[in-house]
Amino acid sequence: MSLSSPDSLHSGTNNKASRPGRPANKPQEAEPAPAPGVASITHLAGKLAEYLTPVELKRVKEAYRFSDEMHLGQVRKSGEPYISHPIAVAEICADWKLDAQAIMAALLHDVIEDQDVKKEELLERFGPQVADLVDGLSKLEKIEFQSVVEAQAENFRKMLLAMASDVRVILIKLADRLHNMRTLGVMAPAKKRRIAGETMEVYVPIAHRLGLNDIYRELQDLSFSHLYPLRYRTLSKAIKAARGNRREVVKKILDAVKNQLSAAGLPAEVYGREKTLFGIYKKMRNKHLSFSQVLDVYGFRVVVDTVPNCYVALGSLHALYKPMPGKFKDYIAIRKINGYQSLHTTLIGPYGTPVEFQIRTQEMHRTAESGVAAHWLYKTGDQNMTDLQQRTHAWLQSLLDIQQQTGDSAEFLEHVKVDLFPDSVYVFTPKSKIIALPRGATPLDFAYSIHTGIGDHTVGVKINHEPASLRTELHNGDIVEIETDPDSRPSPTWLSFVRTGKARSAIRHHLRTINLNESVELGQELLGQALGQLGIKTELLPSMIERLLAESSAKSMDEVYADIGIGKRMPALVARHIVSLLGGDVASVPAQPSHGAELDPVTIYGSEGVAVQLAPCCQPIPGDHIIGQLRRDQGLVVHTADCSQANRLRLKEPDRWIPVQWGSELNRRFDCRIRLLINNEKGILARVAAEIGESDANITYVGMDEDDEHMLTQLRFTIQVKDRVHLAHLIRNLRRVASVNRVERERA
């Protein structure tokens, strides 16, 4: 995914003479640029005059003149003067009634990036806030990155962190992206798809997260039209054809609803709600519905004056048409994570057609359409607005928390994208505070959302007052109570089931810092083996450490070793880099030995700590043939050689697997699962448990599954044994117990 800005919709031409001391930034183009002054701010000035003071309007015009001078002679692909783009972005911001500084920044948002204007010059001319806003919107083009992906991720991180300190940054950026999407038709097909894909993946979810519903819907449909033009045109034609046939039904429902609400004495606005093309397409694809099935659901919106009247209107509608069971949602009592509030209900209308209603107040409607921008649109001091701002601030603050705990830009982007998914569940603390989490979140996500310290020390959870697993998926309305222990620490296995970016980044941060020594030792051993495989002696390392650190962006060799130990860097690739620094022929060196067995195996003792983990899917024990996987930020994960999950993973990433072996002195016990099929009779569980104890094994878990006729029962145990010999002895003893029909080791 590319995160470069499509602000480059202009042709890249600049026919103006260079400013003194500043080189011309754009190459000459054959065709002449449109005459200056074609783009005017008359319309923008009219909008701004409605709410800005004359002094503020004068400052905006100064920013326009400066931007116009900087972009003079520069044109967009469409042939329009480039200044038309900043003006259009500023007009979108003016529709939100953003303040003068934001409008000035919108007009200037490309001058640093395109015209090499320094931030210091903007600071001197327009003040610190405008300069900071423009800087937050500018890419980091003067820095050399190791890869395009790294550069894209770092630019995105810069923008989001600027947004965390001032939300106007992302509002201007969304306005910029919206205008570029509206004028994307002149671009080449490949570039259109890239920009549309980036918009759908990143900017659409951000608009939704901030409650900017109008932009969210328009960006979604514009992206859809460029990503799937044929599907878009087909659906568009079908909707136009069907619209005429629907008019009679829509009018009948509107008249009936208006008469019903009027009879109840409710002042209300009622109007039909159009589905977006992408919304129709997504519903058809996800629910495997035909076009007619999706379009046969009618949508209406009812806007009333007060919150109590929302519920009165709901009762009136339910008296008019029968409600569909399970199709009512109260987003007024429990608002969505982006501040959205409405009552949703689906009724059976005339001709048996489903009719969806959204019922809300005027204030809720403004928030639903403008989201966080409503702070500038309607400064009413209303408590709902304040609450929305607090929610937005909390999310932006979480970006800063993730930034502090994240190792690199790509990881930061990964965490943030996770948090941008719109679907949410709403759970309660024991004191009835509502916490919004992404769908699929677990109690650990809940714990980390409250405080990193609570997450780090979590040992158990109660959901609805009953003990539950930390892996349990939370549902709407769950009451979650976290149990902590000051001596407890995060486990690497938590990364496999946490859902939020904040939880994931906090766990990874802990694993990187607290367990640094273990990771360094493992990484040193793995790099030594990789170098040995290439015939390089580790004694040569000191001679080129400085160059290696400079080219790998690491501060010390311990950091390099730690990155290898947690799977962030591959030892074979680091070894190849060292060969090149020593003057060797890298092309002749394989990226990874063709047979993992050619490397000396890493010896496992089972007591290495979190740098080495035993895979929970197959639970290897001494005596098993084992293999190791270097997993990013989880270190070395050891599987049995015949583990089906390991074999699937080896096909996907063969270069991440290394040979491992058990050490000779193992002074601990290892978890192992066994399954017994028994006759369901009195006392059998006690006899089995006694036999396990007498065989010198410890039980850590027991579960039971009965068949329908209660004749046979499956017993599942997690036990702790010394090795395969000990396990075989235990299984033989269990098979001799009366009423035990079968005993076997269980794998996931």
ZAMARGU-4260 file (C-alpha; in steps of 0.2 Angstrom, whole numbers, plus 5000, padded with zeros to 4 digits):
<rodrens>
0) 5000/5000/5000 | 5007/5017/4996 | 5005/5031/5008 | 5012/5045/4997 | 5000/5059/4995
5) 4991/5061/4979 | 4993/5079/4981 | 5004/5077/4965 | 4989/5077/4954 | 4997/5092/4946
10) 5008/5089/4932 | 5024/5094/4941 | 5027/5109/4930 | 5033/5126/4936 | 5036/5139/4923
15) 5039/5153/4936 | 5056/5161/4938 | 5065/5155/4954 | 5064/5166/4969 | 5081/5173/4974
20) 5091/5160/4983 | 5079/5146/4979 | 5081/5135/4964 | 5067/5131/4952 | 5058/5115/4958
25) 5049/5109/4943 | 5055/5105/4925 | 5048/5115/4910 | 5034/5107/4901 | 5030/5110/4882
30) 5013/5116/4883 | 5010/5134/4891 | 5003/5136/4908 | 4985/5144/4910 | 4986/5162/4913
35) 4988/5167/4931 | 4973/5173/4940 | 4961/5161/4932 | 4958/5153/4949 | 4950/5166/4961
40) 4946/5166/4979 | 4930/5176/4977 | 4918/5161/4982 | 4929/5156/4996 | 4930/5174/5003
45) 4911/5174/5003 | 4910/5159/5013 | 4923/5165/5025 | 4915/5182/5027 | 4900/5173/5036
50) 4910/5169/5051 | 4928/5176/5051 | 4932/5194/5057 | 4939/5206/5044 | 4956/5205/5052
55) 4956/5186/5050 | 4949/5187/5032 | 4964/5199/5028 | 4976/5186/5035 | 4968/5172/5024
60) 4970/5183/5009 | 4989/5186/5013 | 4991/5167/5014 | 4982/5165/4997 | 4993/5178/4989
65) 5009/5169/4995 | 5003/5152/4990 | 4998/5159/4973 | 5015/5167/4970 | 5023/5150/4975
70) 5013/5140/4964 | 5013/5152/4949 | 5015/5143/4933 | 5012/5126/4940 | 4997/5117/4933
75) 4988/5101/4937 | 4985/5086/4925 | 4968/5094/4920 | 4977/5110/4914 | 4970/5120/4928
80) 4982/5132/4938 | 4988/5122/4953 | 4982/5136/4965 | 4964/5130/4961 | 4968/5114/4972
85) 4972/5123/4988 | 4957/5135/4986 | 4946/5120/4984 | 4953/5112/4999 | 4951/5128/5009
90) 4932/5129/5003 | 4929/5111/5010 | 4937/5117/5027 | 4926/5133/5026 | 4910/5122/5025
95) 4915/5115/5042 | 4918/5133/5048 | 4936/5129/5053 | 4946/5144/5060 | 4957/5156/5050
100) 4973/5147/5054 | 4966/5131/5047 | 4960/5140/5031 | 4977/5148/5029 | 4986/5131/5032
105) 4974/5123/5019 | 4979/5137/5006 | 4998/5134/5010 | 4998/5115/5013 | 5009/5111/4998
110) 5022/5125/4998 | 5034/5116/5009 | 5033/5100/4999 | 5032/5106/4982 | 5041/5123/4982
115) 5055/5121/4995 | 5048/5134/5006 | 5056/5133/5023 | 5045/5131/5039 | 5055/5146/5047
120) 5048/5157/5033 | 5030/5152/5036 | 5033/5154/5055 | 5039/5172/5052 | 5025/5177/5040
125) 5010/5168/5047 | 5014/5162/5065 | 5018/5146/5074 | 5001/5137/5073 | 5000/5139/5054
130) 5018/5134/5051 | 5015/5118/5062 | 4999/5114/5053 | 5008/5115/5036 | 5023/5105/5042
135) 5012/5092/5049 | 5004/5090/5031 | 5021/5089/5022 | 5030/5073/5018 | 5048/5069/5023
140) 5055/5069/5006 | 5072/5075/5010 | 5076/5060/5021 | 5083/5044/5013 | 5074/5028/5019
145) 5079/5010/5017 | 5064/5006/5007 | 5048/5014/4999 | 5037/5005/5012 | 5047/5013/5026
150) 5046/5030/5018 | 5027/5029/5016 | 5025/5022/5034 | 5036/5036/5041 | 5026/5050/5032
155) 5010/5043/5038 | 5017/5042/5056 | 5022/5060/5055 | 5005/5066/5049 | 4996/5056/5063
160) 5007/5062/5076 | 5004/5080/5070 | 4986/5076/5071 | 4987/5070/5089 | 4993/5087/5094
165) 4981/5096/5083 | 4966/5087/5075 | 4965/5101/5062 | 4979/5092/5053 | 4969/5077/5048
170) 4953/5088/5044 | 4964/5098/5031 | 4972/5082/5025 | 4954/5074/5022 | 4948/5089/5013
175) 4964/5088/5002 | 4961/5070/4999 | 4943/5073/4995 | 4946/5086/4982 | 4960/5075/4974
180) 4948/5060/4973 | 4935/5071/4965 | 4947/5076/4951 | 4956/5059/4950 | 4948/5055/4933
185) 4963/5063/4923 | 4976/5051/4931 | 4983/5035/4923 | 4973/5020/4927 | 4987/5012/4938
190) 4989/5028/4948 | 4970/5029/4950 | 4969/5012/4958 | 4984/5015/4969 | 4977/5031/4976
195) 4959/5024/4977 | 4966/5009/4987 | 4976/5019/4999 | 4960/5030/5002 | 4949/5015/5005
200) 4962/5007/5017 | 4967/5022/5027 | 4958/5038/5024 | 4940/5031/5024 | 4942/5023/5041
205) 4950/5039/5048 | 4935/5049/5042 | 4923/5036/5050 | 4933/5036/5066 | 4931/5054/5067
210) 4913/5054/5064 | 4914/5063/5047 | 4900/5054/5039 | 4898/5065/5024 | 4916/5063/5019
215) 4916/5045/5024 | 4902/5041/5012 | 4909/5051/4997 | 4927/5045/4999 | 4920/5027/5000
220) 4910/5029/4984 | 4924/5038/4974 | 4936/5025/4979 | 4924/5011/4973 | 4922/5020/4957
225) 4941/5020/4953 | 4945/5003/4960 | 4930/4994/4952 | 4924/5005/4938 | 4914/4992/4929
230) 4905/4986/4945 | 4902/5004/4949 | 4894/5008/4932 | 4883/4993/4932 | 4876/4996/4949
235) 4874/5015/4945 | 4863/5010/4930 | 4853/4997/4940 | 4849/5010/4953 | 4844/5023/4941
240) 4832/5011/4933 | 4825/5005/4949 | 4822/5022/4957 | 4807/5025/4946 | 4799/5009/4952
245) 4802/5014/4970 | 4794/5031/4970 | 4776/5025/4974 | 4782/5014/4989 | 4793/5028/4996
250) 4779/5041/4995 | 4767/5030/5003 | 4778/5026/5018 | 4783/5045/5019 | 4765/5050/5020
255) 4760/5037/5032 | 4775/5041/5044 | 4772/5060/5043 | 4753/5058/5047 | 4757/5046/5062
260) 4770/5058/5070 | 4758/5073/5067 | 4744/5064/5075 | 4756/5060/5090 | 4759/5079/5091
265) 4778/5077/5087 | 4787/5090/5076 | 4798/5080/5065 | 4807/5080/5049 | 4806/5064/5039
270) 4815/5060/5023 | 4821/5045/5013 | 4839/5040/5016 | 4849/5035/5000 | 4861/5020/5001
275) 4878/5023/4994 | 4884/5013/4979 | 4898/5005/4989 | 4886/5001/5004 | 4875/4991/4992
280) 4890/4982/4984 | 4897/4978/5001 | 4880/4971/5007 | 4878/4961/4991 | 4896/4954/4993
285) 4896/4950/5012 | 4879/4943/5014 | 4878/4935/4996 | 4862/4944/4992 | 4855/4949/4975
290) 4854/4967/4969 | 4835/4967/4971 | 4836/4960/4989 | 4847/4974/4994 | 4837/4987/4986
295) 4820/4981/4993 | 4825/4988/5010 | 4819/5006/5011 | 4829/5018/5023 | 4821/5034/5031
300) 4827/5046/5044 | 4817/5055/5057 | 4824/5071/5065 | 4815/5077/5081 | 4818/5091/5093
305) 4823/5082/5110 | 4830/5065/5116 | 4813/5060/5125 | 4804/5063/5108 | 4816/5051/5099
310) 4808/5037/5110 | 4790/5044/5108 | 4793/5044/5089 | 4800/5026/5090 | 4784/5020/5099
315) 4773/5029/5086 | 4782/5020/5072 | 4780/5003/5080 | 4762/5007/5082 | 4761/5010/5063
320) 4771/4996/5057 | 4776/4979/5065 | 4795/4979/5071 | 4806/4965/5065 | 4813/4955/5081
325) 4831/4958/5085 | 4832/4973/5073 | 4832/4987/5086 | 4848/4996/5092 | 4849/5010/5104
330) 4864/5021/5100 | 4858/5035/5110 | 4860/5027/5127 | 4876/5019/5121 | 4884/5029/5108
335) 4896/5023/5095 | 4915/5025/5097 | 4915/5040/5085 | 4901/5049/5095 | 4887/5044/5083
340) 4869/5043/5091 | 4853/5037/5084 | 4839/5025/5087 | 4839/5011/5074 | 4824/5000/5070
345) 4818/4990/5056 | 4799/4988/5053 | 4788/4978/5041 | 4781/4991/5029 | 4768/4991/5016
350) 4769/4976/5003 | 4779/4967/5017 | 4795/4976/5013 | 4808/4980/5027 | 4809/4998/5031
355) 4824/5005/5041 | 4822/5020/5052 | 4835/5031/5060 | 4828/5042/5074 | 4839/5057/5081
360) 4839/5075/5087 | 4845/5089/5076 | 4861/5090/5087 | 4864/5071/5084 | 4861/5074/5066
365) 4875/5087/5065 | 4887/5076/5074 | 4882/5061/5063 | 4886/5071/5048 | 4901/5082/5053
370) 4908/5072/5068 | 4923/5080/5076 | 4921/5095/5064 | 4905/5099/5073 | 4916/5107/5086
375) 4919/5121/5074 | 4903/5121/5065 | 4892/5123/5080 | 4900/5130/5096 | 4885/5127/5107
380) 4893/5121/5122 | 4882/5106/5122 | 4888/5091/5133 | 4887/5079/5118 | 4899/5090/5109
385) 4911/5090/5124 | 4910/5071/5126 | 4914/5069/5107 | 4929/5080/5109 | 4935/5070/5124
390) 4933/5053/5114 | 4943/5060/5100 | 4956/5067/5111 | 4957/5050/5120 | 4960/5041/5103
395) 4973/5054/5098 | 4982/5052/5114 | 4982/5033/5112 | 4992/5037/5095 | 5005/5045/5106
400) 5006/5030/5118 | 5008/5018/5103 | 5022/5029/5096 | 5032/5029/5112 | 5031/5010/5113
405) 5034/5006/5094 | 5050/5001/5087 | 5048/5007/5069 | 5036/5016/5057 | 5029/5000/5049
410) 5025/4993/5066 | 5016/5010/5071 | 5006/5010/5055 | 5001/4991/5058 | 4995/4996/5076
415) 4985/5011/5070 | 4977/5002/5056 | 4970/4989/5068 | 4962/5003/5078 | 4954/5011/5063
420) 4942/4996/5060 | 4924/5004/5063 | 4915/4989/5070 | 4915/4990/5089 | 4908/4981/5105
425) 4903/4991/5120 | 4907/4983/5137 | 4906/4989/5155 | 4918/4991/5170 | 4912/4984/5187
430) 4907/5003/5190 | 4897/5003/5175 | 4908/5014/5164 | 4906/5010/5145 | 4922/5005/5136
435) 4922/5004/5117 | 4933/4991/5109 | 4935/4984/5091 | 4925/4969/5087 | 4935/4953/5092
440) 4943/4962/5107 | 4948/4951/5122 | 4949/4955/5141 | 4967/4960/5138 | 4962/4973/5126
445) 4950/4979/5139 | 4964/4979/5152 | 4976/4989/5141 | 4963/5001/5136 | 4961/5006/5155
450) 4980/5007/5158 | 4996/4999/5152 | 5000/4994/5170 | 4984/4985/5172 | 4987/4976/5156
455) 5005/4971/5160 | 5000/4963/5177 | 4984/4954/5171 | 4982/4936/5178 | 4964/4933/5176
460) 4947/4940/5171 | 4929/4938/5176 | 4916/4941/5163 | 4898/4944/5169 | 4904/4939/5187
465) 4910/4922/5180 | 4929/4917/5178 | 4934/4917/5160 | 4949/4914/5149 | 4960/4929/5143
470) 4957/4923/5125 | 4938/4926/5127 | 4930/4937/5114 | 4920/4951/5122 | 4902/4955/5117
475) 4891/4970/5119 | 4885/4972/5137 | 4898/4961/5145 | 4904/4967/5162 | 4923/4964/5163
480) 4933/4963/5179 | 4952/4961/5178 | 4962/4952/5191 | 4980/4958/5193 | 4996/4953/5201
485) 5011/4965/5203 | 5023/4950/5200 | 5015/4945/5183 | 5022/4950/5167 | 5015/4950/5149
490) 5017/4933/5139 | 5023/4933/5121 | 5007/4921/5117 | 4996/4936/5121 | 5001/4944/5104
495) 4991/4930/5096 | 4975/4935/5102 | 4975/4954/5107 | 4965/4965/5095 | 4970/4983/5098
500) 4985/4992/5093 | 4988/4999/5110 | 4988/4982/5118 | 4999/4975/5104 | 5012/4989/5105
505) 5013/4988/5124 | 5016/4969/5125 | 5029/4971/5111 | 5037/4985/5120 | 5038/4975/5136
510) 5046/4960/5127 | 5059/4971/5119 | 5064/4980/5135 | 5062/4968/5150 | 5068/4952/5141
515) 5082/4961/5132 | 5097/4950/5139 | 5088/4934/5134 | 5085/4940/5116 | 5103/4947/5115
520) 5110/4930/5119 | 5099/4920/5107 | 5103/4933/5093 | 5121/4932/5096 | 5120/4913/5095
525) 5110/4913/5079 | 5121/4926/5070 | 5136/4916/5075 | 5129/4901/5067 | 5124/4910/5051
530) 5141/4917/5049 | 5149/4900/5052 | 5138/4893/5038 | 5146/4906/5027 | 5163/4903/5032
535) 5165/4920/5042 | 5173/4920/5059 | 5165/4930/5072 | 5182/4937/5077 | 5181/4948/5061
540) 5165/4957/5068 | 5174/4971/5078 | 5182/4978/5062 | 5166/4982/5054 | 5154/4985/5068
545) 5153/5004/5065 | 5149/5002/5047 | 5136/4988/5051 | 5127/4999/5064 | 5127/5014/5052
550) 5119/5004/5038 | 5107/4995/5049 | 5100/5010/5058 | 5105/5001/5075 | 5113/5010/5090
555) 5123/4995/5096 | 5127/4977/5092 | 5116/4972/5107 | 5102/4980/5097 | 5106/4970/5082
560) 5107/4954/5092 | 5091/4958/5101 | 5082/4961/5084 | 5088/4944/5078 | 5083/4936/5095
565) 5065/4942/5093 | 5064/4938/5075 | 5064/4956/5069 | 5080/4953/5058 | 5084/4937/5050
570) 5101/4931/5055 | 5105/4924/5037 | 5102/4942/5030 | 5112/4950/5043 | 5126/4938/5039
575) 5125/4942/5020 | 5126/4960/5025 | 5142/4957/5035 | 5150/4947/5020 | 5147/4963/5009
580) 5155/4974/5021 | 5170/4963/5022 | 5172/4964/5003 | 5164/4947/4999 | 5153/4942/4984
585) 5136/4944/4991 | 5128/4937/4975 | 5137/4920/4977 | 5130/4919/4995 | 5113/4910/4997
590) 5100/4920/5007 | 5097/4904/5017 | 5105/4887/5016 | 5095/4876/5005 | 5094/4863/5019
595) 5091/4869/5037 | 5100/4853/5044 | 5116/4860/5037 | 5116/4873/5051 | 5122/4868/5068
600) 5106/4866/5079 | 5102/4878/5092 | 5101/4869/5109 | 5085/4871/5119 | 5084/4868/5138
605) 5066/4874/5141 | 5072/4887/5154 | 5077/4901/5142 | 5062/4912/5146 | 5052/4922/5134
610) 5066/4922/5120 | 5062/4904/5117 | 5044/4898/5118 | 5036/4880/5116 | 5022/4881/5103
615) 5005/4879/5111 | 4998/4870/5096 | 5009/4855/5098 | 5017/4857/5115 | 5034/4849/5112
620) 5042/4839/5126 | 5060/4832/5127 | 5062/4817/5116 | 5051/4825/5102 | 5060/4829/5086
625) 5059/4848/5085 | 5061/4863/5073 | 5061/4882/5077 | 5053/4897/5069 | 5060/4914/5071
630) 5044/4925/5073 | 5044/4944/5073 | 5044/4951/5090 | 5041/4933/5098 | 5058/4926/5097
635) 5061/4908/5094 | 5045/4897/5094 | 5049/4878/5095 | 5037/4865/5087 | 5037/4847/5085
640) 5043/4841/5068 | 5027/4833/5063 | 5016/4848/5069 | 5003/4852/5055 | 5002/4870/5059
645) 5021/4871/5058 | 5021/4863/5041 | 5009/4875/5034 | 5019/4890/5041 | 5035/4882/5033
650) 5027/4883/5016 | 5024/4901/5018 | 5040/4907/5026 | 5053/4894/5024 | 5068/4906/5028
655) 5062/4908/5046 | 5065/4890/5051 | 5081/4884/5059 | 5086/4867/5067 | 5085/4865/5086
660) 5088/4851/5098 | 5085/4847/5116 | 5099/4850/5129 | 5106/4835/5139 | 5102/4842/5156
665) 5084/4847/5158 | 5078/4852/5176 | 5060/4856/5173 | 5043/4848/5168 | 5034/4852/5152
670) 5015/4854/5148 | 5007/4840/5137 | 4989/4837/5133 | 4981/4819/5133 | 4964/4813/5129
675) 4955/4798/5137 | 4939/4789/5131 | 4931/4781/5146 | 4915/4773/5151 | 4904/4785/5161
680) 4903/4777/5178 | 4905/4783/5196 | 4922/4786/5202 | 4931/4785/5186 | 4938/4803/5186
685) 4945/4800/5203 | 4954/4784/5198 | 4961/4792/5183 | 4968/4807/5192 | 4975/4795/5206
690) 4984/4786/5192 | 4992/4802/5185 | 4998/4807/5202 | 5005/4790/5206 | 5015/4791/5189
695) 5024/4807/5195 | 5014/4819/5184 | 5005/4835/5188 | 4988/4840/5182 | 4986/4858/5177
700) 4969/4857/5168 | 4955/4844/5166 | 4940/4845/5155 | 4925/4833/5151 | 4914/4830/5135
705) 4899/4818/5136 | 4890/4810/5122 | 4872/4812/5119 | 4868/4796/5127 | 4879/4799/5142
710) 4888/4782/5139 | 4905/4787/5134 | 4915/4802/5140 | 4930/4811/5134 | 4942/4817/5147
715) 4955/4830/5142 | 4970/4833/5154 | 4985/4845/5153 | 4998/4837/5162 | 5017/4841/5166
720) 5029/4827/5162 | 5048/4826/5161 | 5050/4819/5143 | 5043/4807/5130 | 5048/4792/5141
725) 5039/4798/5156 | 5024/4802/5145 | 5024/4784/5138 | 5025/4776/5155 | 5010/4787/5161
730) 5000/4782/5146 | 5003/4763/5148 | 4998/4765/5167 | 4982/4774/5162 | 4977/4760/5149
735) 4977/4748/5163 | 4964/4757/5173 | 4947/4749/5171 | 4934/4758/5161 | 4947/4767/5151
740) 4945/4763/5132 | 4958/4774/5124 | 4972/4785/5129 | 4982/4796/5117 | 4992/4812/5116
745) 4982/4827/5109 | 4988/4840/5097 | 4979/4856/5092
</rodrens>
